[in-house]
Each structure stands twice: as C-alpha cells, then as structure tokens.
Amino acid sequence: MEPALPRGYDAVLLVAAVCLLPLALVALAVRREWRKGLGERLGAVPATPAGREAIWIHAASVGEVSALAPVVRALRADLPDHRLVVSTLTSTGRAVARRRIPEADACVLLPLDLGWCVERALARVRPRLVLFSETELWPRFLCALGRRGIPSAMVSGRLSARAFVRYRRWRRLFLPALASVRWFGVQSLESARRLAALGAPRGRLVVTGSLKTAGAAEGVTLAGLGAGDAPVLVAGSTHEGEEEAVLDAWAAIAARVPRARLVLAPRRPERFEQVAALLARRGVAFVRRSALAPEAGERWPAAAPVLLLDGLGELAGLYAGARAAFVGGTLAPVGGHNLLEPALAGTPVVFGPHVENARAAADLLGASGGGFRMATAAELGARLLDLLGDEGAARRAGDAARAAVLDREGPLAVTLALVRGTLRRTRETA
C-alpha cells in the first residue's frame, strides 16, 4: 500500500490559500514577475514530447542551482536523449538556472503542493526520476511520485537543528513523504540522524557530503576585472547588519593595506539598493558590478575600491584569488551560508558564531587552519585585517582550506553513482 497523506492536508492548504487570497491578488497586481510564473505554479509546465524520457531536478534557490549544476551536466553527458527539467522555488533561482545550467531543456517554477497542481505537472513532465536538493520535502509532490512508481531522491540533503524542530512538530505529515523517497543523499551524519528521527528509513540514508564543493567557479573573476594582483576581501551572502560590520573592518583595512579592495555581495537582490544607500551614507567610493562590462575590456577602477555585486551567480568566481573571504549569515543569526565555496577556491574563510546550517563545514575548516570562527564583529574585523595585511599567512590558510575540502570523499562521484544505479534499476524493472 502506497504511503498516504493525513486527511485534510489539501483542505488545510486550500483554507490558507483562501485566507491569503486578498494579499495574493495585490501581490500579483504589483509584482509582474509573479504573474509570469503563475501558470507554472498551477502545474502548467512545458510538456515532455511523446516518446522522450525525462528527469526532473529540483533546486530550491540560487545556491542549490550551483550545487546541482554538475549533476545536470553529468546527466546530460550520460543521457543525451533525455529531457532534463530543472525547477526552483523562486523566479530568481529560475533566472540563475537558465544562465548557469544551459544543459537543461527547461527551467520552471515548482508547482504549488496542491493535488491538482502536482498531478497536472507530473502528467506533463512524465519524469523517470526526480532529484531534489537540500530538504525540499513537499508532501503532496513526493507522495504523488510514490503512487506513480516514480523514484525520487534527496541530493546533498541537509537538515539543520532549527529545521529539525519545525519538521518534528509536523512529523505525522512528513512520514508518508519520507517513506516515498527512494534514497537520501545527505551532507553529514548529523543530518542523517535527524532525518532518521523524523521517520526516514535508515537503510535509505547515505552520507555523500555536500555538492557545494563540486561546482567550478564560472563567469567574472577578479583578474577579469583588473584586480587580480590586489589584496581583495570578498564579503559574500551578507545580511542586514553584517554590511556595517564589514565596512567597519574595511575602514581599518583601507588605512593600513595599500591597494586593498572590497567586494560586497548582499544575499538578497531586494537589498542591493539598501546597501548602495549605506555605502553612500558612509562616503565610501564604490562601483556597481552592473555598471561594468569586463567582457568589453572595462575594469574595476582603483578610484572606487569597493565593488557592490548587484547581480546573481557571480560570487563563486570572485572568491578565486581573493586574499580573504567573509561568509554572511554568520554574524546575523541566520545559520550561515556556503563556507566551502571560498575554501575550494583556496581563500581563507572568516565567519561569525551562527553556523547552525554549516556546522560540519565550519568544524572542518576550523580544524584545518583554513577557517576562522569569530564570536563578535570586533574579533572578525581584527582577523580580516590580519589576513589582508599578511599575504603569506593568508596564502597558507587558503591552501589549508582548499586541501581540507579536497581531502574529503568526492560528493559528486558518490551522488552520481547512486543516481546511475537508480536509473539502471528503474530501466530493469520497466
């Protein structure tokens, strides 16, 4: 008997939708991009042509798109005749997917987790296999796959302590969804234990490591911007309050380190203007990345030592060659973002105390000497100043960070072996 959701799941969602309808109508009237994706949210995704097989890969947002890009490329090489459909939760993620994963045949928005939306989308895509990133446990979607006999698998899964508490409150709801998943590839033993505590079958849990170490840097680089020889600090994925701390540190760095530069990359696009206003209020000379055209030979001017990265999908390329990196969401109580990305580029990583979402990476980098966890903004500023002012120390720390990441088992190879095995078994039982 296939796992079934508790009665009333769709009814609860429908009531919530009705209650939120006035707000949703206003949002649709104001936000043009929401109207563009509405059909896909309701299940009207592009259909797979008759006679062609499809694989559906779901990435929550921008970070997961980058992590899953190597998987999609490998699937394209293995299965040139298959249709590869990539979905995201956000329109921003979809835009990045279209740019970063040209191997995908279609990039769409995930349908709402309502029965008729999910069934409509599955009937159109007709996937042989569904891969989903992180912890995208959409109950209706996963149970619908189980009923249809379509294998699904979690790839590079992660369940933070905070998310575990939320999921545990609704454990009964998620039990059938967990039972529908063929296997769970997770980043750490800690995440595996939490998923098992929620009800994931223990025999289906595999610790693969994080796919966020697998993607190569692409696009714009410091060298391409004409800053390859400068001591550069990259502050990536920052949240409100963290830019102020970085700029405080930057004032001391600029006074003591000649030719130093700063890349400031807010996490969310809607904060680009807010951070630009902050820079202007502080009297900091800066240039927007969107104002430069490095492909046409335009360079980051030395007269504007701060670069505001007001675009998406370019942060990984800018970590390479930097003297040091600060990763956001760690001073602000967010839980941390991808600490391994700058480490893989050979850049020492400095972060704050809030690393609940990246604890394994923080521990790995701290033990290697390539990562530095600072308790306060003042401590963080002092460490950044030390690294920017001592090229030799920064290089040694960056080498240690990169070696620590590369010494781990290859997450991409393990994940692809699991995917290929699943596809083979699916073909044998068809």
C-alpha positions in Angstrom: 0.0 0.0 0.0 1.4 3.4 -1.0 2.0 6.0 1.7 -0.9 8.4 2.1 -1.0 11.9 3.5 -3.1 12.6 6.5 -6.7 13.5 5.7 -7.3 17.2 5.3 -3.9 18.2 4.0 -5.2 19.7 0.8 -8.2 21.2 2.7 -5.8 23.0 5.1 -3.8 24.4 2.2 -6.9 25.5 0.5 -8.2 27.3 3.5 -4.9 29.0 3.9 -4.9 30.0 0.3 -8.4 31.5 0.6 -7.4 33.5 3.7 -4.3 34.8 1.8 -6.2 35.5 -1.4 -6.6 39.2 -1.0 -2.9 39.7 -0.3 -2.0 37.4 -3.2 -4.2 39.4 -5.6 -2.4 42.6 -4.6 1.0 41.0 -4.9 0.1 39.7 -8.4 -1.1 43.1 -9.4 2.1 44.7 -8.2 4.7 42.1 -9.0 4.9 41.4 -12.7 7.3 38.5 -12.4 4.8 36.7 -10.2 2.2 36.8 -12.9 4.7 35.4 -15.4 5.3 32.3 -13.3 1.7 31.8 -12.2 0.9 29.1 -14.8 3.8 27.0 -13.8 2.9 27.4 -10.1 -0.5 25.9 -11.1 1.1 23.0 -12.9 1.2 24.3 -16.5 4.9 23.4 -17.1 6.2 22.6 -20.6 5.2 19.1 -21.6 7.7 16.4 -22.5 7.3 15.3 -26.1 5.8 11.8 -26.7 8.5 9.1 -26.9 11.1 11.1 -24.9 12.0 10.3 -21.3 12.5 13.0 -18.7 14.4 13.6 -15.4 13.2 16.3 -13.0 15.8 18.0 -10.9 14.6 20.4 -8.2 16.8 23.1 -6.7 15.4 25.3 -4.0 17.1 28.6 -5.0 20.4 30.1 -6.2 22.8 28.2 -4.0 21.2 24.8 -4.8 21.2 25.6 -8.5 25.0 26.0 -8.4 25.4 22.8 -6.4 23.2 20.7 -8.7 24.7 22.1 -12.0 27.5 19.4 -12.1 24.8 16.7 -11.6 22.8 18.1 -14.5 25.9 18.3 -16.7 26.8 14.7 -15.9 23.3 13.5 -16.7 23.4 15.3 -20.0 26.6 13.5 -20.9 25.2 10.2 -19.8 21.7 10.6 -21.3 21.9 12.9 -24.3 18.4 11.9 -25.5 16.6 12.5 -22.1 14.8 15.7 -21.4 16.2 17.4 -18.3 13.8 19.7 -16.4 15.1 21.9 -13.6 12.7 23.6 -11.2 13.2 26.2 -8.5 11.1 27.8 -5.8 11.9 31.3 -6.8 11.9 33.3 -10.0 15.4 34.5 -9.1 16.6 30.9 -8.9 15.0 30.1 -12.2 16.8 33.0 -13.9 20.1 31.8 -12.5 19.3 28.2 -13.5 18.7 29.3 -17.1 22.1 31.0 -17.2 24.2 28.5 -15.2 22.7 25.3 -16.5 22.3 25.6 -20.3 22.3 21.8 -20.4 18.7 21.8 -19.0 15.9 21.6 -21.6 13.5 23.6 -19.4 13.8 25.7 -16.2 10.5 26.1 -14.4 8.9 27.0 -11.1 7.9 24.2 -8.8 4.1 23.8 -8.7 2.1 24.6 -5.6 1.9 21.5 -3.3 -1.8 21.0 -4.1 -3.1 17.8 -5.5 -4.4 19.1 -8.8 -1.3 21.3 -9.4 1.1 18.5 -8.7 -0.8 15.9 -10.8 -1.1 18.3 -13.7 2.7 19.0 -13.7 3.6 15.3 -13.4 1.3 14.4 -16.2 3.0 16.9 -18.4 6.7 16.2 -17.5 6.3 12.4 -17.0 9.7 12.0 -15.2 11.5 8.7 -14.9 13.4 10.1 -11.8 13.1 13.1 -9.6 16.1 14.6 -7.7 15.6 17.3 -5.1 18.1 19.3 -3.2 18.7 20.2 0.4 15.5 19.3 2.4 12.7 20.1 -0.1 10.2 17.8 1.5 6.9 18.7 -0.3 4.5 16.1 1.0 1.9 16.1 -1.9 4.6 16.1 -4.5 6.6 13.2 -3.0 3.6 11.1 -2.3 2.3 11.6 -5.8 5.6 10.3 -7.1 5.3 7.3 -4.9 1.8 6.5 -6.1 3.0 6.7 -9.7 6.1 4.5 -9.0 8.5 7.3 -9.9 11.7 7.1 -7.8 12.7 10.3 -6.0 16.0 11.0 -4.2 17.3 13.7 -2.0 20.7 15.1 -3.2 23.1 16.9 -1.0 20.5 16.9 1.7 20.8 19.0 4.9 18.6 19.3 8.0 19.6 22.0 10.4 18.8 21.8 14.1 16.3 24.6 13.7 14.6 23.0 10.7 14.5 19.7 12.6 12.5 21.2 15.4 9.9 22.6 12.9 9.7 19.3 10.9 9.3 17.3 14.1 6.2 19.2 15.1 4.6 18.0 11.9 6.2 14.6 11.9 3.0 12.8 11.1 2.5 14.9 8.0 6.0 14.2 6.7 6.2 10.4 7.4 4.4 9.4 4.2 6.6 11.8 2.2 9.8 10.4 3.7 8.5 6.8 3.0 8.1 7.7 -0.7 11.7 8.7 -1.2 14.0 6.0 -2.7 17.2 7.3 -1.0 18.5 10.3 0.9 22.0 11.6 0.0 22.9 13.8 2.9 25.8 16.2 3.6 26.6 14.9 7.1 26.0 12.2 9.7 24.2 14.7 11.8 21.6 15.4 9.1 21.2 11.6 8.5 20.4 11.1 12.2 17.8 13.9 12.2 16.1 12.6 9.1 16.0 9.1 10.7 14.5 10.6 13.8 11.7 12.1 11.6 11.0 8.7 10.2 13.2 8.4 7.1 14.0 4.7 6.6 17.6 4.2 7.9 18.5 1.8 5.1 18.0 4.6 2.6 20.3 7.2 4.2 23.7 7.7 2.6 26.2 10.3 3.7 27.6 11.7 0.4 29.0 15.1 1.6 28.0 18.5 0.2 27.7 19.1 -3.6 28.5 22.7 -3.0 32.2 21.7 -3.2 31.7 20.3 -6.7 30.9 23.3 -8.8 33.8 25.1 -10.5 34.0 28.9 -10.5 32.5 30.4 -13.6 31.9 33.9 -15.1 33.5 37.1 -13.9 36.8 36.9 -12.0 39.0 39.4 -10.1 41.6 39.0 -12.9 38.9 39.8 -15.5 38.0 42.9 -13.6 41.6 44.0 -13.5 42.1 43.4 -9.7 43.9 40.1 -9.9 47.0 41.4 -8.2 45.2 43.4 -5.5 44.6 42.2 -1.9 40.8 41.7 -2.1 38.4 40.9 0.7 35.1 39.3 -0.5 32.1 39.6 1.8 29.6 37.2 0.4 25.9 36.5 1.1 25.7 39.3 3.7 22.5 40.1 5.6 21.3 43.3 7.3 23.8 44.4 10.0 26.6 42.4 8.5 27.5 45.0 5.9 28.0 47.6 8.7 30.4 45.2 10.5 32.3 44.6 7.2 32.6 48.3 6.5 33.9 48.9 10.0 36.6 46.3 9.3 37.2 47.8 5.9 37.9 51.2 7.3 40.8 49.8 9.3 42.0 47.7 6.3 41.9 50.5 3.9 44.0 52.7 6.2 46.7 50.0 6.7 46.8 47.9 3.5 47.7 49.8 0.3 45.7 48.8 -2.8 43.2 46.8 -0.8 39.8 46.3 -2.3 36.4 45.0 -1.1 33.7 43.0 -2.9 30.4 43.4 -1.1 27.7 40.9 -2.1 24.3 41.1 -0.3 22.5 37.8 -0.1 19.1 39.1 -1.5 18.6 41.2 -4.6 16.0 43.3 -3.0 18.7 44.7 -0.6 21.0 45.9 -3.4 19.6 49.4 -3.2 19.6 49.4 0.6 23.3 48.5 0.6 24.1 51.1 -2.1 22.5 53.7 0.1 24.5 52.6 3.1 27.8 52.9 1.1 26.7 56.4 0.0 25.9 57.5 3.6 29.3 56.3 4.8 31.0 58.2 2.0 32.6 55.0 0.6 33.7 55.2 -3.0 32.1 52.3 -4.8 31.1 51.0 -8.2 28.3 48.6 -9.0 29.1 45.4 -10.8 26.2 46.1 -13.1 27.9 49.3 -14.3 31.0 47.4 -15.5 31.4 45.4 -18.8 34.5 43.3 -18.3 33.8 41.3 -21.4 34.3 44.6 -23.3 37.6 45.3 -21.5 36.1 47.6 -18.8 37.8 47.3 -15.5 37.1 47.9 -11.8 38.5 51.4 -11.2 41.1 51.7 -8.4 39.4 55.1 -7.5 36.4 53.1 -6.3 37.9 50.4 -4.1 34.5 48.8 -3.2 32.6 46.7 -5.7 28.9 46.2 -5.0 28.0 42.9 -6.5 24.4 43.7 -7.6 23.8 40.7 -9.7 23.4 36.9 -9.3 25.5 33.9 -10.0 29.0 35.6 -10.0 30.1 35.3 -6.4 31.9 31.9 -6.7 34.2 33.3 -9.5 35.2 36.3 -7.4 36.3 34.2 -4.4 39.2 32.8 -6.5 42.3 35.0 -6.0 40.9 36.9 -3.0 43.1 37.5 0.0 40.3 36.6 2.4 36.5 35.9 2.5 33.8 36.6 5.0 30.7 34.5 4.5 27.4 36.1 5.7 24.5 34.8 7.6 27.0 34.0 10.4 27.2 37.3 12.3 23.4 37.8 11.8 21.5 34.9 13.4 20.7 33.2 10.1 22.7 30.0 10.4 25.4 30.5 7.8 25.7 30.1 4.1 28.2 28.2 1.9 31.6 28.2 3.7 33.1 25.6 1.3 32.8 27.7 -1.8 35.6 30.2 -0.9 37.6 27.4 0.7 37.5 25.4 -2.6 38.9 28.5 -4.3 41.9 28.5 -2.0 40.7 31.5 0.0 40.8 31.6 3.8 37.3 31.8 5.3 36.2 34.0 8.2 32.8 33.7 9.7 30.7 34.6 12.8 29.3 32.4 15.5 26.0 31.4 13.8 26.9 28.4 11.7 23.9 26.1 12.5 23.3 25.4 8.8 27.0 24.8 8.1 28.4 23.3 11.3 30.3 20.4 9.6 32.0 22.8 7.2 32.8 25.2 10.0 34.4 22.4 12.0 36.3 21.1 9.0 37.8 24.5 8.1 38.5 25.4 11.7 40.4 22.2 12.3 42.4 22.7 9.1 43.5 26.2 10.0 41.8 27.5 6.8 38.7 28.8 8.6 38.3 31.2 11.5 35.1 31.4 13.6 34.9 34.8 15.4 32.5 35.4 18.2 32.0 39.2 17.6 32.1 41.8 14.9 35.2 43.3 16.5 37.0 39.9 16.5 36.0 39.3 12.9 37.4 42.7 11.9 40.7 42.1 13.6 41.1 38.7 11.8 40.3 40.2 8.4 42.8 42.9 9.0 45.5 40.3 9.9 44.8 38.3 6.7 44.6 41.3 4.4 47.9 42.6 5.9 49.9 39.3 5.7 49.9 37.7 2.2 52.0 34.7 3.3 49.6 33.9 6.2 46.6 34.3 4.0 48.1 32.0 1.4 48.9 29.3 3.9 45.4 29.4 5.4 43.8 29.4 1.9 45.9 26.3 0.9 44.9 24.6 4.1 41.2 25.4 3.5 41.3 24.0 -0.1 43.2 20.9 1.0 40.7 20.2 3.7 37.8 20.3 1.2 39.6 18.2 -1.5 40.7 15.6 1.0 37.0 14.6 1.6 35.4 11.9 -0.5 34.1 13.2 -3.8 30.4 14.0 -3.1 29.7 14.4 -6.8 31.1 10.9 -7.7 29.2 9.2 -4.8 26.0 11.1 -5.8 26.3 10.2 -9.5 26.9 6.5 -8.6 23.6 6.5 -6.7 21.7 8.3 -9.4 23.1 5.9 -12.1 22.2 2.9 -10.0 18.7 4.1 -9.5 18.2 4.7 -13.2 19.6 1.3 -14.1 17.2 -0.4 -11.7 14.3 1.6 -13.0 15.2 0.5 -16.5 15.5 -3.1 -15.5 12.1 -3.2 -13.8 10.3 -1.2 -16.5 
